[in-house]
Structure formats: C-alpha cells, structure tokens
C-alpha cells in the first residue's frame, strides 16, 4: 500500500471543520449538565488483508494516515481496516454518562461512482492489543456494528462523519477497572469489490493518524454527563398493596398519578392500580401501588364433602369465587381453638386430632390487602374403629369339586355401620363395592388346588377389615410317574423298589393300591417309595399300581412286568494271551463267560478287588484294555460279570509287570573311550554290533559300537560308544623336505612311548633340526630322540623343533663408499644402509646380481642365505640429459605368478608388478572335471580374491577341480573322445612308496586328478590309517556340497584350523556330525564311518542287503554298508567288512575312486 502525503491546505481544512463541529455540538448540548472535551485515540493503526477471505498480512501504526475500504490499484486485492483505542476519561463525581458519540473526520480518499461506499463501525471488549504489535485483531462484539452509506463526494468535501451513538457501549466500559474503548472501522471487502467489478481500482476513505500528527486531528469521542438527582417518595412503596386510603409524598420535582398531575400529600381513596412518576430535572422515579378494600369469597369443601372419616388428617379444598384472584392466606380453627394462618393453597391436609367423635372446623380467606372473608364452618365425624366379622365357604367343608361355592358372612357383635363389601381370590385384585348381605354366591378361580376367598368389610368412615376362608378344589384324578425296579426289566431280589412321583401340581394323593400277577388288591397309605415283595420263584411278575387322592379320585392303573433272575453268571479272564511278563502297564483282557451263561450285559474291573471301574457294556468279540497299577511286580486283574438282573459273578488273572530297562555298567551312552572296556549288565541278553554278547566280557578293539540289552519283559537298553586309543603322531612343523616318522602303535593311558629320531631326514629351509616338542611354538615339553614318556589321557602330537639359521649380508659398493656388513636370521629383512657416495655418480639402488638385474626391495625381500648386494651407479652429466650419464630412475621390480593346475592343462607363468592386484586369472581345463578356482595353498582352503589379494613376491596358485557326474576312466581304460577334438592327457603323478602296492593305479589316478597330493617328500603312506581331517579335505575336493544344515561349531576345530573350511563344508551338508560337540580331527576314520560318509556324499538311499559276516542287521551302519556293497563300491576281505577297523589311506582311495566312477 502506497503512502499518501496530506497537503498543508488539507490539514488546515480539517482543523477548521473539527473546530466547527465542536462548536455546533457544544451549542446543541448547552442544556446538559457537563459536556466533555473531545477524546482522541491513544492508539490507532491500519490493518491490511490481501485476497478474498484472507488473513491479516501486516499492520502499520505509523503511516500518518488511516485508510478504510478497498484498494485494488496495486495488482493484489487489499482490504484495509482501522483499529482505534481510547482511554476513557474519569466521570465527574455525582454525574453519569448521558451520551457518547464517535466522530470521524474524513481527510480524503477515492470513491468509484458505480457503487456505494458503506462505512462500518464496530466495538470490541478486547483492549489487549498494542499498536505495531497486532498479531490477531480483536473480535467484534456481536450486534455492535453501525453502518453508514456515504455519498460519492465525501472524499472531496472531507466532512466529519457523526454521530455514531455508542452510549450503551461506553457506559458499560466505564464499569470496568480500566475504562477503555476499542473501535474497528471497515469498508468494502475484496469479495464485494470483485462482485461490483472494481477489483483493480480503489474505493476507500482516509483519516488522520493521531499518534503521528498532533493528537487532535483524527477520530474522536464526545461524552456528555448528567447530574444524578436523589428523588424520595414516601407514604407508598413500589409494588405496595393497601386495603385503606393512602397519602403519597415526595421531596422535590413534579409528579403525575396515572398520567394526571399530582400534588405531594394528597390522599388516594378509590380502589384500583396506580402509577406515580416524580420528575426532577433530567431525573425521574416511578413507583406502582394498588388499593383493594373488598374481602375475598369462595367455596370451602372438607373431606371431599363426606361427613365421616377414619383419618386424623382431612383434605381441605378452597375454590375462590369468579373474579377473586388475590387470596394470599387461609385462617382456620379446630373445635374452637384459636385461628392459625397459612399461605393460600388450593388444597391441603388439616389435622383434626386422634380422638373419635364430631369435629367443628372454621375457615377465613385473606387477600393480599389483608381483607378477610366471612367465616366458613364445617362439621365432620372421626371414626377409626374397623368393623369385624367372618366368612365360611360351603358350610366349612374341606373339599369341593365344583368351583361355584356359597359364602356365609357374619358381622361382629355391635357392628352396625358396614355399608359395603368387596371380594377377591388373591387379596390384591378386588371386585366392585356392593351392599352388605349375609349370603353370597361366589365362583372360585379355575384349576384344582387350595382356594382362599378374601372379603373386605367397609364401614361408613372407610375403615376396612379383610376376612378370609379356604377350601380345596379338586376336580381331577391324581396322576404321576410310577417306576418299578428303577425301570429295569430284571431283578435278582424278591423285594423290588416302587417309586411314585406325583405329577406337577398334584399334592393330595393319600393312598396307593396294587396287585401282583392278578392277586387281590392291597391298599397302603401314600409314600414316595416302598418295597414290594414279588416272591422267590424266578420268572415274570405283572404289577399294577393305582393312585388315590383325598377326594377319592382314582388314577388310571400303572402296569409293569419284571423278571426275577437269581442265577449267578460265571466266566474267565486272560491277560495278554497268557503271557507271564509285560513291560507295559496297559494290558489286553480276553473275557469268556461259561457256555451256559448268555445274559452278561456289563463287566467291571479292579486291581485290588475293592475299588471297581464303572459299568462297561459286555461285547463277546471285544478285547478289553486295563491299566495295571504303577510299580513293577506281580499284578492281579479282577473282573465282575453282571447279568440283566444285576447278579454278579467274578474271575481273575495275574501277570508280572516289569517296566525297568536293564542297567549297563562299564560304558556310557555317547562316550568315546581310549582304552579297553569291561561291560556288565544286570539282566537279559545282549548283542554288541548285532553279535551275541555276554555280561562281564572286555571290548578291546578300536571302533564304534552299539550294545543292545533286552530283558524277559521286552525292556531294552541301547548304548552307543566308541573306543579309539591314543596315538602318537609327528609333525614336520614347517618342514620343506624329508619324511616325518610314523608311529602306527596305539596306546592306553600310562603306556610308555619311545620318541623317534629324525628317521625321515626332515629338513626345513633356513633352519636346523633340534628335537621334538608337544607344542608347535616350542612352549610344551621337549623330547630328544629315544627319550621315553608316558601317555596321559590324550593323543600326542610331537612337533619338530627348528633353530633358525643366521646369514651374513655384505654390500659391494662398486667403487663407492664402504658399507658395513650385517648379520641376519633366516627370513629377516635387511636394514637399509645409508646411501653410499661415489664422485661423478648418482646412487641407483642395491641389486641382487652383479649384472644389476633384480633390485633388492628392503621392505619386502628377506634373507634366506648368505647374501651380497651390489650398488648401481648412474654417471652424472653437465647438460643434465639422460644420455650424458645423469640419473636414470630405476623401474619397479616384478614378481612371477606360477600356476599349479593339479592335472589340468599347462598355464604359462605371469610376471606382474610388485604390490599389485591381478586383473584376471586364467581358466584351465581338465577332462571330467569342472574348474573350481585358484587357491593360495596346496590344501585348497584359501581362495585367491581378485578384489583384495595383492602380489608382493613370487607366488604359486593351485587349481581346484570338481568331479563331473560323468564316469572317470579307470586305469587301463580308454577315455571317450571329446567332441571337437581329443582330450588332453592327464599328467601321471606317482609316489615313492607305492611301487607294487595293490592300489598303485587307483592312487596315481586320483593324484593325477588333483584329489590327493601325498606328503612333501614324495611318499603316500598307503597303509597308514587316514585321519578324519584329511578325509574332510579330500571329500571337499572331490564333491560339490550344498549347505542344508545350520552351521555348528566343533569345540576342537577353531576357525584357524588348517582344515576348518573342509570340515565346516561337510557338516553343513549333513555328511558329518561329530560326537558330543567334538569332531576329533586327528582320530582315524573307521570303515563303517567311511561307508556312511560315501553314501551321504553320493545321495543314494541307505538300503539293501549285506552279505558280510561281521555286519549283522542290527549294526548301526548296516544300511550304509549294504548300499555300497550293492553298488560295488566296497568289497570286503574274505567275507568280512571289518566295520570297526580304521580305514587305510589306500582303502580310502579305492572306495573314493569307485564312488567317483559309479555308473
């Protein structure tokens, strides 16, 4: 919104107009008591809203002017409003507000001729806003808005718009602690401007902002006050009611009475309503009063007009006569007592005392003026004595068969005032009142039963006495339910029980009549149950029962036929087909009644002949089950045979309950032992791996065992255990040549061991052999050759101890300054010496050869022998060019990567820059195999990673191969031709110690395929047992396993174990599972364990028939061995398989070869 500047001429015109307006107002108010000076706004500010129905966008109280209306000439629709706040002046003492008007001087503006301008002024009671800090404008007071439609020439004439009368609002604000006034001025809205078609022009008026210019130019208030006059009127009171003449008086001013002039002190005598107005100056006072000299009249009715009452309080009703409407009180007196006054009510209860007799009551009506009516007198008699009498039904008979009866009514001695009677059958619902008569016909309510007739005797005072008599109405023959012998058709007793249950509502049966097989009737008094003797001869008994009530009614006959049967049923019971023992508490019972017994319907069972089961229906073909009492021992089952008549016969049988499994000593289930075990058991017979075994025998042979002991009752105990004695093995501990000693003997705890010498001529590059130690790092116990120690409870591995060699490193400076010699251990880095000097040359580094071919890298190269390093010099040149002998930068040295394809095609070595990654690796081929990647170690456990691994020295990588499912040719077989060309021939790999061995061809075949590698000294040790860890490694090379089980850690195979990956691979594939959380990696693999592993690796079904003599059907590995036998993978030795013997390395290779070549 742009700011407008008011010219000096405009300001002068405004001042003149204001002065003129003030003068005129003073003239018009000349007659008032006090006229205040104009009050100007203490705070005035402009509020701007942008858009239709938009919120406030800003407020500015320092523009110098106040705009009200609509402005659209700035491109955006603006609604402009004004807030005015006035601090109201103090009202002079003794005065009050008479008028309060708001005046608005117009100083300019712009109107559109096409539409009217309406100025709206509203008030607000919220004065808690501050100029230039308005966040939300105060709310308008509802109904406070005053509007003025202005002429089009207003902005040009600049008049003062007045008056806006806000007298009531200002008067109210003066009552507050801090009197203030807030006005909200508004004009056309943006929506109205759009509707009128003037959205882009201005339509507003302008005023002066008082807080910027002198505070007497903007909108102002004119308040007038009038003196407060005290007018006093005596002689009458406002709202007064009088029944005598009155004389009103007043202290000043003039008066009118009902609009006519009235002089103070004049007596008013006529009845009527009066308005007296006294005026003194601008003050006036008005009161109203009434004169009433006429007594009230009406009708008074006591006890509803009845002369007699039985209540100490009677009702009184007062009805004013027509036209009488000013009764205010009632006065009453009882039996001449003084009058009591009470407020008028149309009806009320009046106490007349408790003494019977006549009561005289007097009443007066009093109106508001104090006028009393004539006295009203009423007489009433109090009688509180109830009448007496009696009623007799049908002359006192106890029963009636007809609901119509006769009532005889008699009044008590001296009773003569009974005026009415009522009748009821429930003392609740009554007939209408009828005159008293000594004889009355009455109909009892429908339905048999005891009936009571109630009679009300009513005297003239309303006293009531209820008399009554009863009689039994019986029109129905008795009915009920008769049950003989509990409803059973059979009995074994001469006395049978008869039970009688009356039908619902039947309560009057007095006798029972019965006959047996047509005998003479017998009548007995009624009772709910009784015993009836039917005789002692077996056979059918026809019984008839009749019920008789007190009225002599006889029911229809109830008939029942029962059969007396006293013959006892007999039979037998057999437990579990006659077995002597049972291992289960639940047994089978065979029940057989004797041939002549055909009427058994129920049986019961007991274990002690005291407590019996519930009845169970007998079925001849059924086998019954029974649960014997807990606890081993001799058990007897008792049976009751029950026939139709309930006659019971008995039978019994016994069996021995034995639920305790045999107890085995000497071995524990799941344990592995390292010594012989002597096994005993307390009962039964046993098999060990399917072969008969006697208690007390020792088990010496290594292997896995399953012992099954079964007692006579069929209880069995199965224990699996293994015996693997301790072994002593030797570890080359980093050897680079020679053979480790082999100790094929097994040991038990306490056995002595003689330590071997370095019989295999072990060597380790850079080290000298120095005996053996139980720990690889030398921290254990050291042993020399031929030293003896005793085996404790563990396998023992002796590690070769090596003393590191020391070497001399000399520096040939080639004419340069002398460099000191260094002494270094094997594989130790050389300390880089100070740079030598040579006149005319620049030092170019140390090299490994005199030819200066391979530079020595001090951060990577290590000492492995006595070493001489040679200095390289580059001649200097005065011109600085390379051709003149200046410094030539030494290129980075390279390392060689060698590829061991393990039987695949030959891969050419690669020379790569030191400390660099291989961009890619070659893919070799091998007939019958799929390439499985390059590994950094011969065990194929650490795969080369192109993303992270770097070449820092000469490196050899080893190929991994996975056998294809197609058969691999055996020794002497010709390979099938490869489509597209011949397959490359596999290199022949042989070992020093297999010449003439029966498995030589198989060993060489698998070695050529990369599955087995032998020992570093070129040997294979075919007759040694293969360890579990080596088996896992070879199987991982030969097969591709998919993980199907959750990974489980073995306590004796850490993540740093050299065969950890292979063992974990077989475990997750479900091939191996260990024992008690251990894998025992150094223990040998038994032939039975090998059979199971091969079956699981081949994923064949473990089933079939084995012909091996030492593999019984009960052996745990029978199904695995049978499956491999049928496939031809295992062959045995002289009809035996030796399942618990360790498998040798040669046997392992043979079984694996046959598995891989399975067709």
Secondary structure, 3 states (H helix, E strand, C coil): CCCCCCCHHHHHHHHHHHHHHHHHHHHHCCCCCEECCCEECCEEEEEEEECCCCCEEEEECCCCEEEEEEECCCCCCEEEEEEEEEECCCCCCCEEEEEEEEEEECCEEECCCCCCEEEEEEEECCCCCCCCCCCCCCCCCCCCCEEEEECCCHHHHCCEEEEEECHHHHHHHCCCCCCEEEEEEECCCHHHHHHHCCCCCEEEEEEECCCCCCCCCCCEEEEEEEECCCCCEECCCCCEEECCCEECEECCCEEEECCEEECCCCEECCCEEEEEEEEECCEEEEEEEEECCCCCCEEEEEHHHCCEECCCEEEEEEEECCCCCCEEEEEEEECCCCCEEEECCCEEEEECCCCCEEEEEEEEEEECCCCECCCEEEEEEECCCCCCEEEEEHHHCCEECCCEEEEEEEECCCCCCEEEEEEECCCCCCCCCECCCCEEEEECCCCCEEEEEEEEEEECCCCEEEEEEEEEECCCCCCEEEEEHHHCCEECCCEEEEEEEECCCCCCEEEEEEEECCCCCEEEECCCEEEEECCCCCEEEEEEEEEEECCCCECCCEEEEEEECCCCCCEEEEEHHHCCEECCCEEEEEEEECCCCCCEEEEEEECCCCCCCCCEECCCCCCEEEECCCCCEEEEEEEEEEECCCCEEEEEEEEEECCCCCCEECCCCCCEECCCEEEEECCCEEEECCEEECCCEEECCCEEEEEEEECCCCCEEEEEEEECCEEEEEECCCCCECCCCCCCCEECCCCEEECCCCCCCCECCCEEEEEEECCCCCCCCEECCCCEEECCCCCEEEEEEEEECEEEEEEECCCCCCCCCEEEECCEECCCCCCCCCCCEEEEEEECCCCCCCECCCCCCEECCCEEEEEEEEECCCCCCHHHCCCCCCCCCEEEEEEECCCCCCCCCEEEECCECCCCCCCCCCCCEEEEEEECCCCCCCECCCCCCCECCCEEEEEEEEECCCCCCCCCCCCCCCCCCCCCCCCCCCCCCCCCCCCHHHHHHHHHCCCCCCCCCCCCCCCCECEHHHHHHHHHHHCCCCCCCCCCCCCCCCCCCCCHHHHHHHHHCCCCCCECCECCCCCECEHHHHHHHHHHHHCCCCCCCCCCCCCCCCCCCHHHHHHHHHHCCCCCECCECCCCCECEHHHHHHHHHHHHCCC
